[in-house]
Amino acid sequence: MPRSLSPLEEIQLRRVAHRSVMIDAPIAARLLAVALVEEGWGGLRLTPLGRRHLDALPQAPLMMLRGEVPAISSVIASLLERADTRARDDGDAGETLSSGGPPHS
């Protein structure tokens, strides 16, 4: 197996595995040279050695599953919930300010 891959090479190997077309040419050339990827119909694809190397890498943190929903989906859902809550809170504050607050007696 080739020496350890740099973080950028690991990313590119993952991209090849997911059939991304956004592959850095110099890094792709290195992955070809060490036989982790090969030219195939429609672009680069993992070799059996590349598959073993990819399987040995730690799973990307944002792709780990929590229950049945990928973590990235959980992060996005959480951010959207917070944004909705803030928008509602800001809207409520705006209504109070625009109405002039509580009536004076």
N, CA, C and O atoms as a MOPAC input file, in Angstrom:
PM7 MOZYME 1SCF
protein

 N      0.85300 1    -1.17300 1     0.00000 1
 C      0.00000 1     0.00000 1     0.00000 1
 C      0.89900 1     1.23600 1     0.00000 1
 O      1.96100 1     1.21400 1     0.62200 1
 N      0.50100 1     2.30900 1    -0.68100 1
 C      1.33500 1     3.50700 1    -0.73900 1
 C      1.46600 1     4.15800 1     0.62800 1
 O      0.70300 1     3.87100 1     1.55000 1
 N      2.44700 1     5.03600 1     0.73600 1
 C      2.61300 1     5.77700 1     1.98700 1
 C      1.30400 1     6.46700 1     2.33800 1
 O      0.38200 1     6.52500 1     1.52500 1
 N      1.23300 1     6.97600 1     3.52800 1
 C      0.01600 1     7.66800 1     3.94700 1
 C     -0.29600 1     8.80100 1     2.98500 1
 O      0.60100 1     9.47900 1     2.48400 1
 N     -1.55800 1     8.99000 1     2.74300 1
 C     -1.98100 1    10.08500 1     1.86800 1
 C     -2.07500 1    11.37200 1     2.66800 1
 O     -2.35800 1    11.35600 1     3.86600 1
 N     -1.83700 1    12.47200 1     1.99900 1
 C     -2.04000 1    13.77700 1     2.62600 1
 C     -3.54800 1    13.98700 1     2.76300 1
 O     -4.32900 1    13.31100 1     2.09400 1
 N     -3.96000 1    14.91500 1     3.62200 1
 C     -5.39300 1    15.18700 1     3.73000 1
 C     -6.03900 1    15.54400 1     2.38400 1
 O     -7.16600 1    15.13100 1     2.10900 1
 N     -5.32800 1    16.30800 1     1.55000 1
 C     -5.88600 1    16.66000 1     0.23400 1
 C     -6.02000 1    15.43500 1    -0.66700 1
 O     -6.98300 1    15.31900 1    -1.42500 1
 N     -5.05300 1    14.52400 1    -0.58100 1
 C     -5.13700 1    13.29500 1    -1.37700 1
 C     -6.29100 1    12.41400 1    -0.89600 1
 O     -6.97800 1    11.78800 1    -1.70200 1
 N     -6.49700 1    12.37000 1     0.42000 1
 C     -7.62100 1    11.60900 1     0.95700 1
 C     -8.94900 1    12.16800 1     0.43200 1
 O     -9.84800 1    11.41900 1     0.05000 1
 N     -9.04800 1    13.49300 1     0.42300 1
 C    -10.27300 1    14.13600 1    -0.07600 1
 C    -10.50700 1    13.76100 1    -1.53700 1
 O    -11.62500 1    13.42800 1    -1.93200 1
 N     -9.44600 1    13.81800 1    -2.32900 1
 C     -9.58500 1    13.49300 1    -3.74600 1
 C     -9.94600 1    12.02400 1    -3.93900 1
 O    -10.72400 1    11.68900 1    -4.83200 1
 N     -9.38400 1    11.14200 1    -3.10600 1
 C     -9.72500 1     9.72200 1    -3.19500 1
 C    -11.21200 1     9.52100 1    -2.87200 1
 O    -11.90000 1     8.74600 1    -3.53700 1
 N    -11.69100 1    10.21800 1    -1.86000 1
 C    -13.11900 1    10.14800 1    -1.51000 1
 C    -13.98000 1    10.68300 1    -2.66300 1
 O    -15.04200 1    10.13800 1    -2.96400 1
 N    -13.50700 1    11.74900 1    -3.29400 1
 C    -14.26100 1    12.31300 1    -4.42500 1
 C    -14.36200 1    11.33000 1    -5.57700 1
 O    -15.41500 1    11.19600 1    -6.20000 1
 N    -13.25600 1    10.63900 1    -5.85900 1
 C    -13.29100 1     9.62300 1    -6.91900 1
 C    -14.30500 1     8.54300 1    -6.54000 1
 O    -15.08800 1     8.10100 1    -7.38100 1
 N    -14.29000 1     8.12200 1    -5.28000 1
 C    -15.20100 1     7.06900 1    -4.83100 1
 C    -16.65700 1     7.48800 1    -4.99000 1
 O    -17.52400 1     6.65500 1    -5.25100 1
 N    -16.92300 1     8.78600 1    -4.83000 1
 C    -18.29400 1     9.28500 1    -4.95100 1
 C    -18.59800 1     9.82200 1    -6.34900 1
 O    -19.60900 1    10.49200 1    -6.56000 1
 N    -17.71900 1     9.52300 1    -7.29100 1
 C    -17.91200 1     9.88500 1    -8.70300 1
 C    -17.99500 1    11.38900 1    -8.94900 1
 O    -18.69200 1    11.84100 1    -9.85700 1
 N    -17.27800 1    12.15500 1    -8.13300 1
 C    -17.23800 1    13.60100 1    -8.33700 1
 C    -16.42000 1    13.91000 1    -9.58700 1
 O    -15.47600 1    13.19400 1    -9.92200 1
 N    -16.79400 1    14.97400 1   -10.25900 1
 C    -16.01700 1    15.40800 1   -11.42700 1
 C    -15.02100 1    16.49700 1   -11.02200 1
 O    -14.21700 1    16.93500 1   -11.84500 1
 N    -15.06900 1    16.93100 1    -9.78100 1
 C    -14.17000 1    17.98200 1    -9.30000 1
 C    -12.94500 1    17.33600 1    -8.66000 1
 O    -12.84200 1    17.25900 1    -7.43600 1
 N    -12.02500 1    16.87700 1    -9.49200 1
 C    -10.81000 1    16.21600 1    -9.03500 1
 C     -9.61800 1    17.07500 1    -9.44200 1
 O     -9.50300 1    17.49200 1   -10.59500 1
 N     -8.73000 1    17.33400 1    -8.48000 1
 C     -7.53300 1    18.11600 1    -8.74000 1
 C     -6.57700 1    17.29600 1    -9.62300 1
 O     -6.19500 1    16.18600 1    -9.25300 1
 N     -6.19500 1    17.83200 1   -10.77600 1
 C     -5.39900 1    17.06700 1   -11.75100 1
 C     -4.05800 1    16.56300 1   -11.20600 1
 O     -3.74900 1    15.38600 1   -11.39500 1
 N     -3.24100 1    17.39700 1   -10.53600 1
 C     -1.97400 1    16.86900 1   -10.02100 1
 C     -2.15800 1    15.76000 1    -8.97700 1
 O     -1.39400 1    14.79500 1    -8.95300 1
 N     -3.15700 1    15.90000 1    -8.12900 1
 C     -3.39600 1    14.85700 1    -7.13300 1
 C     -3.95200 1    13.61000 1    -7.80900 1
 O     -3.60400 1    12.49500 1    -7.42200 1
 N     -4.80700 1    13.78000 1    -8.80900 1
 C     -5.32100 1    12.63100 1    -9.55400 1
 C     -4.16500 1    11.87600 1   -10.21700 1
 O     -4.15700 1    10.64600 1   -10.24800 1
 N     -3.19900 1    12.61300 1   -10.74000 1
 C     -2.03200 1    11.97100 1   -11.36800 1
 C     -1.25800 1    11.14400 1   -10.34300 1
 O     -0.79000 1    10.04900 1   -10.65400 1
 N     -1.12400 1    11.66400 1    -9.12700 1
 C     -0.42900 1    10.91600 1    -8.07400 1
 C     -1.22100 1     9.66100 1    -7.70200 1
 O     -0.64200 1     8.58700 1    -7.54100 1
 N     -2.53800 1     9.79300 1    -7.56700 1
 C     -3.36000 1     8.62800 1    -7.22400 1
 C     -3.30300 1     7.56600 1    -8.32200 1
 O     -3.34500 1     6.36800 1    -8.04300 1
 N     -3.20500 1     8.02500 1    -9.58000 1
 C     -3.01700 1     7.08800 1   -10.70100 1
 C     -1.65400 1     6.40300 1   -10.59900 1
 O     -1.53900 1     5.19500 1   -10.80700 1
 N     -0.62000 1     7.19000 1   -10.27400 1
 C      0.74600 1     6.66100 1   -10.21800 1
 C      0.91200 1     5.59700 1    -9.13400 1
 O      1.69700 1     4.66400 1    -9.29900 1
 N      0.18200 1     5.73100 1    -8.03100 1
 C      0.30000 1     4.75000 1    -6.94600 1
 C     -0.81000 1     3.69300 1    -7.01900 1
 O     -1.00900 1     2.92500 1    -6.07800 1
 N     -1.51900 1     3.66600 1    -8.13500 1
 C     -2.51500 1     2.62900 1    -8.45700 1
 C     -3.70700 1     2.59700 1    -7.51300 1
 O     -4.28900 1     1.53700 1    -7.28200 1
 N     -4.08000 1     3.77200 1    -6.95700 1
 C     -5.29000 1     3.82700 1    -6.14300 1
 C     -6.52100 1     4.10600 1    -7.00200 1
 O     -7.64000 1     3.75500 1    -6.62700 1
 N     -6.30700 1     4.73900 1    -8.15700 1
 C     -7.38700 1     5.00100 1    -9.09900 1
 C     -6.92200 1     4.60700 1   -10.49100 1
 O     -5.72700 1     4.45500 1   -10.74400 1
 N     -7.87800 1     4.44800 1   -11.38200 1
 C     -7.56300 1     4.14200 1   -12.77400 1
 C     -8.55600 1     4.87200 1   -13.66200 1
 O     -9.65200 1     5.23900 1   -13.23800 1
 N     -8.13800 1     5.07100 1   -14.90600 1
 C     -9.03200 1     5.67700 1   -15.88200 1
 C    -10.09100 1     4.64500 1   -16.24500 1
 O     -9.78600 1     3.47800 1   -16.49000 1
 N    -11.31700 1     5.09100 1   -16.27200 1
 C    -12.40300 1     4.19700 1   -16.65200 1
 C    -13.36100 1     4.93900 1   -17.54800 1
 O    -13.21400 1     6.13600 1   -17.79100 1
 N    -14.34600 1     4.21200 1   -18.03700 1
 C    -15.35800 1     4.84700 1   -18.85500 1
 C    -16.06500 1     5.86400 1   -17.98400 1
 O    -16.58100 1     5.50700 1   -16.92500 1
 N    -16.10300 1     7.10100 1   -18.39200 1
 C    -16.76100 1     8.15300 1   -17.62300 1
 C    -15.88100 1     8.83700 1   -16.60200 1
 O    -16.37000 1     9.68200 1   -15.85200 1
 N    -14.60100 1     8.50800 1   -16.54200 1
 C    -13.70600 1     9.19900 1   -15.61000 1
 C    -12.91200 1     8.24400 1   -14.74400 1
 O    -12.75100 1     7.06700 1   -15.06500 1
 N    -12.42000 1     8.77800 1   -13.63900 1
 C    -11.60300 1     7.98000 1   -12.73400 1
 C    -12.48800 1     7.07600 1   -11.88300 1
 O    -13.63900 1     7.39500 1   -11.58500 1
 N    -11.91100 1     5.93600 1   -11.50200 1
 C    -12.60300 1     5.04100 1   -10.57300 1
 C    -11.55500 1     4.39400 1    -9.67600 1
 O    -10.37900 1     4.31700 1   -10.02900 1
 N    -11.99700 1     3.93200 1    -8.51900 1
 C    -11.08200 1     3.28700 1    -7.58000 1
 C    -10.63600 1     1.93400 1    -8.11400 1
 O    -11.41100 1     1.21700 1    -8.74600 1
 N     -9.39500 1     1.60000 1    -7.85500 1
 C     -8.90900 1     0.24900 1    -8.09900 1
 C     -9.22800 1    -0.56600 1    -6.84500 1
 O     -9.61500 1     0.01400 1    -5.83000 1
 N     -9.07900 1    -1.88300 1    -6.88400 1
 C     -9.27200 1    -2.66700 1    -5.64900 1
 C     -8.35900 1    -2.17500 1    -4.51500 1
 O     -8.77200 1    -2.13500 1    -3.35600 1
 N     -7.11900 1    -1.80200 1    -4.85500 1
 C     -6.20700 1    -1.25300 1    -3.85200 1
 C     -6.74100 1     0.08000 1    -3.31800 1
 O     -6.67300 1     0.34400 1    -2.11700 1
 N     -7.26600 1     0.90700 1    -4.20500 1
 C     -7.84500 1     2.18500 1    -3.80500 1
 C     -9.04200 1     1.98600 1    -2.89200 1
 O     -9.21800 1     2.73400 1    -1.93100 1
 N     -9.87400 1     0.97500 1    -3.18300 1
 C    -11.04000 1     0.66500 1    -2.34000 1
 C    -10.57800 1     0.25000 1    -0.94400 1
 O    -11.14300 1     0.69600 1     0.05400 1
 N     -9.54100 1    -0.61100 1    -0.86800 1
 C     -9.02600 1    -1.04100 1     0.43800 1
 C     -8.46200 1     0.14900 1     1.21000 1
 O     -8.66600 1     0.27400 1     2.41700 1
 N     -7.74700 1     1.02100 1     0.49400 1
 C     -7.17500 1     2.20500 1     1.13300 1
 C     -8.29200 1     3.11700 1     1.65000 1
 O     -8.21500 1     3.61700 1     2.77200 1
 N     -9.31600 1     3.32900 1     0.84500 1
 C    -10.44600 1     4.16200 1     1.24900 1
 C    -11.15800 1     3.55800 1     2.45900 1
 O    -11.50700 1     4.27700 1     3.39500 1
 N    -11.37400 1     2.25200 1     2.44200 1
 C    -12.05600 1     1.58000 1     3.55400 1
 C    -11.25300 1     1.66900 1     4.85200 1
 O    -11.82500 1     1.62200 1     5.94100 1
 N     -9.92400 1     1.79900 1     4.73600 1
 C     -9.06700 1     1.89000 1     5.91400 1
 C     -9.04500 1     3.30700 1     6.50800 1
 O     -8.63000 1     3.49300 1     7.65200 1
 N     -9.48700 1     4.29300 1     5.74100 1
 C     -9.50200 1     5.67300 1     6.24300 1
 C    -10.60800 1     5.82600 1     7.27900 1
 O    -11.63200 1     5.14700 1     7.20600 1
 N    -10.39800 1     6.72500 1     8.25000 1
 C    -11.49400 1     6.99500 1     9.17300 1
 C    -12.66000 1     7.61200 1     8.41100 1
 O    -12.46600 1     8.33800 1     7.43600 1
 N    -13.86600 1     7.31700 1     8.86600 1
 C    -15.02900 1     7.86800 1     8.18300 1
 C    -15.05200 1     9.37900 1     8.37300 1
 O    -14.76200 1     9.88100 1     9.45900 1
 N    -15.39400 1    10.09300 1     7.32000 1
 C    -15.47400 1    11.55500 1     7.39100 1
 C    -16.50000 1    11.92900 1     8.46000 1
 O    -17.60400 1    11.38500 1     8.46100 1
 N    -16.15500 1    12.85700 1     9.37900 1
 C    -17.04000 1    13.18300 1    10.49800 1
 C    -18.45000 1    13.59100 1    10.08700 1
 O    -19.41600 1    13.20200 1    10.74300 1
 N    -18.58600 1    14.35400 1     9.03200 1
 C    -19.91500 1    14.81300 1     8.63900 1
 C    -20.70900 1    13.76000 1     7.89200 1
 O    -21.87900 1    13.97300 1     7.57300 1
 N    -20.08400 1    12.62300 1     7.60900 1
 C    -20.80200 1    11.56000 1     6.91200 1
 C    -21.18400 1    10.42000 1     7.85600 1
 O    -21.83600 1     9.46800 1     7.42800 1
 N    -20.79000 1    10.49500 1     9.13800 1
 C    -21.14300 1     9.43800 1    10.07700 1
 C    -22.64400 1     9.46600 1    10.32100 1
 O    -23.26900 1    10.52700 1    10.34600 1
 N    -23.19700 1     8.29600 1    10.49800 1
 C    -24.64100 1     8.19400 1    10.70400 1
 C    -24.98200 1     8.36400 1    12.17400 1
 O    -24.28600 1     7.85800 1    13.05400 1
 N    -26.04900 1     9.07300 1    12.41700 1
 C    -26.65000 1     9.16300 1    13.74400 1
 C    -28.07200 1     8.67800 1    13.55300 1
 O    -28.90500 1     9.38100 1    12.98100 1
 N    -28.34100 1     7.50700 1    14.01900 1
 C    -29.64600 1     6.91300 1    13.73000 1
 C    -29.67100 1     6.57400 1    12.25800 1
 O    -28.82600 1     5.82200 1    11.77300 1
 N    -30.63700 1     7.12700 1    11.54500 1
 C    -30.71700 1     6.87000 1    10.11700 1
 C    -30.46500 1     8.11900 1     9.29600 1
 O    -30.53400 1     8.08200 1     8.06800 1
 N    -30.17300 1     9.22700 1     9.96700 1
 C    -29.96300 1    10.48800 1     9.26500 1
 C    -28.47500 1    10.81200 1     9.28900 1
 O    -27.88300 1    10.84300 1    10.36800 1
 N    -27.85000 1    11.05300 1     8.13900 1
 C    -26.43800 1    11.42900 1     8.15500 1
 C    -26.22700 1    12.68700 1     8.98700 1
 O    -27.07800 1    13.57500 1     9.01800 1
 N    -25.08500 1    12.75000 1     9.65900 1
 C    -24.78200 1    13.86500 1    10.55300 1
 C    -24.88700 1    15.20500 1     9.84300 1
 O    -25.34300 1    16.17700 1    10.44600 1
 N    -24.48200 1    15.29000 1     8.58800 1
 C    -24.54300 1    16.57500 1     7.87400 1
 C    -25.98900 1    17.05600 1     7.79500 1
 O    -26.25000 1    18.25400 1     7.90100 1
 N    -26.91800 1    16.14200 1     7.61100 1
 C    -28.33000 1    16.51700 1     7.58200 1
 C    -28.77500 1    17.03000 1     8.93800 1
 O    -29.55100 1    17.98300 1     9.02200 1
 N    -28.28500 1    16.40000 1    10.00800 1
 C    -28.61500 1    16.84400 1    11.35700 1
 C    -28.08400 1    18.24800 1    11.61500 1
 O    -28.77000 1    19.07800 1    12.21100 1
 N    -26.85800 1    18.51100 1    11.16300 1
 C    -26.25700 1    19.83100 1    11.34800 1
 C    -27.06900 1    20.88400 1    10.59800 1
 O    -27.36600 1    21.94800 1    11.14000 1
 N    -27.42000 1    20.58700 1     9.36700 1
 C    -28.19400 1    21.54100 1     8.55900 1
 C    -29.57000 1    21.77100 1     9.19000 1
 O    -30.02900 1    22.91000 1     9.27800 1
 N    -30.22300 1    20.70100 1     9.62400 1
 C    -31.54100 1    20.83900 1    10.25000 1
 C    -31.45900 1    21.69400 1    11.50900 1
 O    -32.33000 1    22.52800 1    11.75900 1
 N    -30.41500 1    21.48400 1    12.29800 1
 C    -30.22800 1    22.26200 1    13.51900 1
 C    -30.01400 1    23.74400 1    13.20600 1
 O    -30.58200 1    24.61000 1    13.87100 1
 N    -29.20000 1    24.03000 1    12.20200 1
 C    -28.95000 1    25.42100 1    11.81000 1
 C    -30.22700 1    26.08900 1    11.31500 1
 O    -30.48900 1    27.24800 1    11.63500 1
 N    -31.01800 1    25.36000 1    10.53600 1
 C    -32.27200 1    25.91900 1    10.03100 1
 C    -33.26200 1    26.18100 1    11.16600 1
 O    -33.96400 1    27.19300 1    11.15700 1
 N    -33.32000 1    25.27000 1    12.14200 1
 C    -34.21200 1    25.47300 1    13.28700 1
 C    -33.81700 1    26.72400 1    14.06100 1
 O    -34.66800 1    27.52800 1    14.44300 1
 N    -32.49600 1    26.88100 1    14.29100 1
 C    -32.02400 1    28.07100 1    15.01000 1
 C    -32.34000 1    29.34100 1    14.23800 1
 O    -32.73900 1    30.34300 1    14.83200 1
 N    -32.16900 1    29.31300 1    12.92900 1
 C    -32.45800 1    30.49200 1    12.10600 1
 C    -33.94700 1    30.83100 1    12.16900 1
 O    -34.31500 1    32.00100 1    12.26700 1
 N    -34.80700 1    29.80300 1    12.11300 1
 C    -36.25000 1    30.03700 1    12.21000 1
 C    -36.61600 1    30.63500 1    13.56200 1
 O    -37.41500 1    31.56800 1    13.64000 1
 N    -36.02900 1    30.09500 1    14.62600 1
 C    -36.30700 1    30.60000 1    15.97000 1
 C    -35.87500 1    32.05500 1    16.08800 1
 O    -36.61000 1    32.88300 1    16.62600 1
 N    -34.68300 1    32.36900 1    15.58600 1
 C    -34.20100 1    33.75800 1    15.63900 1
 C    -35.09000 1    34.68500 1    14.81900 1
 O    -35.37600 1    35.80900 1    15.23400 1
 N    -35.51900 1    34.21600 1    13.66700 1
 C    -36.38700 1    35.04200 1    12.82000 1
 C    -37.70700 1    35.31400 1    13.53200 1
 O    -38.21100 1    36.43700 1    13.50800 1
 N    -38.26700 1    34.28200 1    14.16600 1
 C    -39.51800 1    34.47500 1    14.91800 1
 C    -39.30600 1    35.42900 1    16.08100 1
 O    -40.12200 1    36.32100 1    16.31000 1
 N    -38.19700 1    35.24500 1    16.82800 1
 C    -37.90000 1    36.12700 1    17.96200 1
 C    -37.70000 1    37.55600 1    17.50600 1
 O    -38.20600 1    38.48600 1    18.13500 1
 N    -36.96200 1    37.74700 1    16.40700 1
 C    -36.74400 1    39.09500 1    15.86300 1
 C    -38.05000 1    39.68700 1    15.37300 1
 O    -38.27900 1    40.88700 1    15.52800 1
 N    -38.90300 1    38.87600 1    14.78700 1
 C    -40.20500 1    39.34400 1    14.30700 1
 C    -41.08500 1    39.78900 1    15.45700 1
 O    -41.76300 1    40.81200 1    15.36200 1
 N    -41.08100 1    39.02400 1    16.55300 1
 C    -41.86600 1    39.39300 1    17.73300 1
 C    -41.35300 1    40.69300 1    18.32800 1
 O    -42.14600 1    41.54500 1    18.72800 1
 N    -40.03000 1    40.85600 1    18.39200 1
 C    -39.44600 1    42.07400 1    18.94100 1
 C    -39.79700 1    43.26100 1    18.05700 1
 O    -40.07300 1    44.35000 1    18.55900 1
 N    -39.78700 1    43.05800 1    16.74300 1
 C    -40.11200 1    44.12500 1    15.80400 1
 C    -41.55300 1    44.56100 1    15.94000 1
 O    -41.85100 1    45.75200 1    15.84900 1
 N    -42.47000 1    43.59700 1    16.16100 1
 C    -43.88000 1    43.94300 1    16.33000 1
 C    -44.08700 1    44.77000 1    17.58800 1
 O    -44.86400 1    45.72400 1    17.57800 1
 N    -43.39600 1    44.41500 1    18.68000 1
 C    -43.52000 1    45.15900 1    19.93100 1
 C    -43.01000 1    46.57100 1    19.74100 1
 O    -43.63800 1    47.52600 1    20.19900 1
 N    -41.86700 1    46.71600 1    19.06400 1
 C    -41.29800 1    48.04600 1    18.85100 1
 C    -42.17000 1    48.87500 1    17.92400 1
 O    -42.36500 1    50.06800 1    18.15800 1
 N    -42.69600 1    48.25700 1    16.87400 1
 C    -43.48400 1    49.03500 1    15.91000 1
 C    -44.83900 1    49.42500 1    16.48100 1
 O    -45.42000 1    50.42400 1    16.05600 1
 N    -45.34900 1    48.66200 1    17.42700 1
 C    -46.63900 1    49.01500 1    18.00600 1
 C    -46.48400 1    50.03000 1    19.12500 1
 O    -47.46900 1    50.50700 1    19.68800 1
 N    -45.22800 1    50.35700 1    19.44200 1
 C    -44.99300 1    51.35400 1    20.46400 1
 C    -44.96400 1    50.76600 1    21.85000 1
 O    -44.94900 1    51.50900 1    22.83100 1
 N    -44.95700 1    49.44400 1    21.96200 1
 C    -44.87900 1    48.81100 1    23.27700 1
 C    -46.22800 1    48.80600 1    23.95600 1
 O    -47.25300 1    49.03400 1    23.31300 1
 N    -46.23500 1    48.54700 1    25.25400 1
 C    -47.51000 1    48.47600 1    25.97800 1
 C    -48.13300 1    49.86400 1    26.09500 1
 O    -47.41400 1    50.86100 1    26.16400 1
 N    -49.48000 1    49.93700 1    26.11700 1
 C    -50.14500 1    51.23400 1    26.21500 1
 C    -49.89400 1    51.89000 1    27.57400 1
 O    -49.80000 1    51.21800 1    28.60100 1
 N    -49.79100 1    53.20600 1    27.54900 1
 C    -49.59400 1    53.95700 1    28.80500 1
 C    -50.93200 1    54.39500 1    29.31600 1
 O    -51.82000 1    54.72500 1    28.52900 1
 N    -51.10500 1    54.40700 1    30.66000 1
 C    -52.38200 1    54.86700 1    31.19000 1
 C    -52.32800 1    56.29600 1    31.66500 1
 O    -53.33200 1    56.82700 1    32.13900 1

